[in-house]
Every structure is written in structure tokens, then in C-alpha cells.
Amino acid sequence: MKIIDEIKRFKTRYDYGKIGNGVLYEMCKKYPYHDDIAEVVGKTWIVGRSYAVSLERNKNNKNISDDFYSKKVAPAFVKGGKGGFDKILSDVRKLRGLKEENIPIMLKTHKEAVDFIHRWITGDDKRSFASKYLHFHFPKLFFIYDSRAASAISAVAYAAGESRKEHKKYIKNPQEFDENYAVFFAKCFYFYEFCRKNGVPLTTRQVDSFLVEKANGIIRSKKRR
């Protein structure tokens, strides 16, 4: 089946996650900043637990206690570094769309979020959490990274016509960012643009769902062998 036909079929399917995801979008829209402990506790805890990327799942989890979010996570988001987590988001808040010229700002924001969490909270990289947390605050800008989506993106981009690593034109120096996420983001953007140009536009959320569906299909086919 041609990739365009697959996308068209995908777009007709009912979105069973729209209610749950809608709650997360609405929560982050209602509480967009990081200056209140209770708000930060709610957002980091619910997004993390909902998407199996909770911050307590880290190499230092022997130090996790019942008040981990209120005593460790939220204070870091409010006061960590110079200006707390909102300082990291200052540039991306000014963006108004997912455009090629905005990609460096988004990748810089993601890298700073990963570094912030590593330094002030977990002591290890939280690439997936950062992408998901940023996505729910800026759903039109950030692609969601996880192992399943990452395993499918190269094949999907290739099926969409990327035969010469055209995604590289979107990131000149991926090593300046979180390289795994930068390469993933560039391939997602290539696919996102392919869909838009071919009259089957997908949102960043739908790109993730399409990739996960493809990854699950690959897993199922392997099990049948």
C-alpha cells in the first residue's frame, strides 16, 4: 500500500485517545507557567505517569520518597538555574508555527530542558519526558519522542520519498542539540511536510500516532514469523 493511502486510511480512524490527551492539553493550557508548586506537581506527575516517562524512573530512584514531586521536582522547575524552567521556554513561547526557520529554537529548547532535568532533578537524561512535556505545552511545535516512534520514523520517511537523507537540511549541526532527538525531529518534519504538500496534513500528535501504529505493525509481523 502506498504511503499516501496509508495516511488517508489512518486519518479516517477514530481517535480513542482524544479525551485523555485533551485533558493533558487543557491542563497545560490552563497552567502554562512554572511559578506555582502545586501546578508543577500536577503537570509533571500526570504527563509523566500518563506516558510512562515519570521522573521518578531514573538511576537515582533509591532516593525517591513520597514527596519527591513537591520537594524535589517542583522546586527545581520553579527556582532551578537562573529563572527556573520558564526561562528555558522564553524563546519558544514567541513562535507561532512549525516552520523550518523555527527548528533551531525548538531543538535548543528541548536540549536545555533535558539538561535542566538532568542537573536539577534526576541525574540522567530524560529525552522522552522532555519531548512529551514540551509537546503538551506547545502541541503545534514539538514532536513526541519515544522508542516506538523512533524505531519507525526512518522507514516512514523513506516511504515518503526521503532517499538521500534530505532531513539533514533541517539541522546543520545536530550535535549542538540532543542529537537523537534532533535527527528524529528532522525526519518527523520531513514527513510532516510531505503530508502537508500531498493534501493529507497531520498534526504533530497524529504524526506520533501514525509512527506508533507503524511500529506496532512491525512488531506484530515479526511475532507471526
VMD Tcl script that draws the C-alpha trace (Angstrom):
set ca {
  {0.00 0.00 0.00}
  {1.33 3.44 -0.92}
  {2.18 5.70 1.98}
  {-0.42 8.29 0.90}
  {-3.15 5.65 1.04}
  {-1.97 4.56 4.46}
  {-2.14 8.13 5.72}
  {-5.63 8.60 4.29}
  {-6.84 5.44 6.00}
  {-5.19 6.48 9.24}
  {-6.96 9.85 9.17}
  {-10.38 8.17 8.99}
  {-9.87 6.16 12.18}
  {-11.45 7.17 15.44}
  {-9.09 8.74 17.96}
  {-9.68 6.82 21.18}
  {-7.04 8.88 22.97}
  {-8.60 12.25 22.30}
  {-10.32 12.55 25.69}
  {-7.27 11.62 27.76}
  {-4.90 13.71 25.67}
  {-7.41 16.53 25.70}
  {-7.23 16.63 29.49}
  {-3.43 17.00 29.33}
  {-3.61 19.72 26.67}
  {-6.20 21.63 28.65}
  {-4.21 21.31 31.89}
  {-1.05 22.72 30.31}
  {-3.04 25.46 28.57}
  {-4.68 26.47 31.84}
  {-1.40 26.34 33.77}
  {1.26 27.31 31.19}
  {3.89 28.61 33.61}
  {6.11 27.16 36.33}
  {5.79 29.55 39.24}
  {3.42 27.54 41.44}
  {4.46 24.33 43.21}
  {1.05 22.65 43.02}
  {0.67 23.36 39.31}
  {4.11 21.97 38.53}
  {3.49 18.88 40.66}
  {0.27 18.21 38.77}
  {1.72 18.71 35.30}
  {4.98 16.79 35.72}
  {3.34 13.94 37.60}
  {0.34 13.47 35.29}
  {2.19 13.86 31.99}
  {4.97 11.58 33.17}
  {2.71 8.87 34.53}
  {0.31 9.03 31.57}
  {3.11 8.46 29.07}
  {5.28 6.03 31.07}
  {8.13 8.54 31.41}
  {7.72 9.56 35.04}
  {10.65 11.43 36.52}
  {10.99 9.02 39.43}
  {12.07 6.34 36.94}
  {15.76 7.22 36.98}
  {19.10 5.77 38.00}
  {18.89 7.57 41.34}
  {15.44 6.28 42.24}
  {16.73 4.88 45.51}
  {16.35 8.44 46.75}
  {12.70 8.72 45.70}
  {10.23 9.43 48.51}
  {6.53 10.18 48.73}
  {7.22 13.90 48.50}
  {9.58 13.62 45.50}
  {7.41 15.87 43.32}
  {6.65 18.51 45.92}
  {10.13 18.64 47.47}
  {12.42 17.86 44.52}
  {10.73 18.24 41.13}
  {8.50 21.29 41.54}
  {11.01 23.48 43.43}
  {13.56 22.79 40.70}
  {11.10 23.82 37.97}
  {10.22 26.97 39.90}
  {13.67 28.06 41.11}
  {16.30 25.89 39.40}
  {19.05 27.53 37.40}
  {18.67 31.21 36.53}
  {14.98 31.82 36.22}
  {13.61 28.32 36.61}
  {12.11 26.24 33.82}
  {10.19 29.17 32.35}
  {13.49 30.79 31.37}
  {14.06 27.86 29.04}
  {10.67 28.38 27.41}
  {11.01 32.12 26.81}
  {12.09 31.85 23.16}
  {9.74 29.08 22.12}
  {6.75 30.95 23.58}
  {7.26 33.56 20.85}
  {6.89 31.07 17.99}
  {3.62 30.86 16.10}
  {4.01 27.76 13.99}
  {6.00 24.71 12.99}
  {8.27 26.20 10.33}
  {11.72 25.27 9.11}
  {13.25 28.51 10.36}
  {11.95 27.80 13.88}
  {13.52 24.35 14.21}
  {16.79 25.51 15.86}
  {14.83 27.28 18.60}
  {12.71 24.21 19.29}
  {15.71 21.88 19.36}
  {17.61 24.29 21.60}
  {14.63 24.39 23.98}
  {14.44 20.60 24.09}
  {18.18 20.28 24.76}
  {18.02 22.83 27.56}
  {15.03 21.02 29.07}
  {16.91 17.70 29.03}
  {19.98 19.33 30.59}
  {17.87 21.12 33.21}
  {16.16 17.93 34.36}
  {19.47 16.05 34.36}
  {21.20 18.67 36.50}
  {18.49 19.65 38.95}
  {16.32 16.55 39.32}
  {17.22 13.10 38.00}
  {20.92 12.92 37.21}
  {20.16 11.20 33.91}
  {18.76 12.13 30.51}
  {15.00 12.39 30.11}
  {14.79 12.86 26.35}
  {11.36 11.31 26.01}
  {9.85 13.07 29.02}
  {11.16 16.42 27.78}
  {9.64 15.93 24.33}
  {6.27 14.91 25.74}
  {6.17 17.63 28.38}
  {7.05 20.27 25.78}
  {4.52 18.82 23.34}
  {1.62 19.26 25.74}
  {2.63 22.86 26.39}
  {3.26 23.58 22.70}
  {1.29 20.96 20.74}
  {1.82 22.64 17.38}
  {5.61 22.72 17.73}
  {7.08 19.58 19.29}
  {7.08 16.01 18.02}
  {6.82 13.30 20.67}
  {9.87 11.07 21.02}
  {9.77 7.52 22.33}
  {11.37 4.23 21.40}
  {8.48 3.03 19.22}
  {8.18 6.24 17.23}
  {11.96 6.41 16.84}
  {12.06 2.84 15.53}
  {9.55 3.63 12.78}
  {10.48 7.11 11.57}
  {13.29 6.13 9.19}
  {11.12 3.62 7.32}
  {8.22 6.08 7.19}
  {10.42 8.90 5.90}
  {11.87 6.55 3.27}
  {8.38 5.51 2.18}
  {7.57 9.21 1.86}
  {10.41 9.60 -0.62}
  {13.40 10.51 1.51}
  {16.09 8.64 -0.39}
  {19.08 10.93 0.20}
  {18.77 11.87 3.86}
  {17.00 15.07 2.97}
  {16.09 15.57 6.62}
  {19.65 16.77 7.20}
  {18.85 20.09 5.56}
  {16.71 20.95 8.58}
  {19.55 20.55 11.09}
  {23.00 21.64 10.02}
  {24.73 20.71 13.30}
  {22.67 18.09 15.18}
  {25.48 17.60 17.72}
  {24.71 21.07 19.08}
  {21.36 19.76 20.30}
  {20.23 16.47 21.80}
  {21.40 14.59 18.70}
  {18.99 11.65 18.92}
  {16.02 13.97 19.24}
  {17.35 16.41 16.62}
  {17.66 13.68 13.96}
  {14.28 12.26 14.94}
  {12.69 15.72 14.81}
  {14.16 16.44 11.38}
  {12.80 13.18 9.95}
  {9.41 13.86 11.52}
  {9.40 17.34 10.00}
  {10.25 15.89 6.59}
  {7.28 13.52 6.91}
  {5.06 16.31 8.29}
  {5.87 18.48 5.27}
  {5.34 15.55 2.90}
  {1.84 15.05 4.31}
  {1.02 18.75 4.06}
  {2.26 19.07 0.47}
  {0.30 15.99 -0.60}
  {-3.03 17.15 0.81}
  {-3.12 14.78 3.80}
  {-1.87 17.04 6.62}
  {-1.20 15.55 10.03}
  {-0.80 17.30 13.35}
  {2.28 16.62 15.46}
  {0.06 14.42 17.62}
  {-1.10 12.45 14.58}
  {2.47 12.03 13.36}
  {3.25 10.32 16.67}
  {0.17 8.11 16.47}
  {0.98 7.13 12.88}
  {4.55 6.21 13.83}
  {3.44 4.17 16.84}
  {0.90 2.33 14.68}
  {3.62 1.51 12.16}
  {5.97 0.32 14.90}
  {3.27 -1.89 16.40}
  {2.60 -3.36 12.96}
  {6.26 -4.26 12.56}
  {6.27 -5.92 15.98}
  {3.16 -7.94 15.15}
  {4.58 -9.08 11.80}
  {7.75 -10.32 13.50}
  {5.74 -12.33 16.02}
  {3.85 -14.08 13.22}
  {7.05 -15.34 11.60}
}
mol new
graphics top color blue
foreach p $ca { graphics top sphere $p radius 0.5 }
foreach p [lrange $ca 0 end-1] q [lrange $ca 1 end] { graphics top cylinder $p $q radius 0.2 }
display resetview
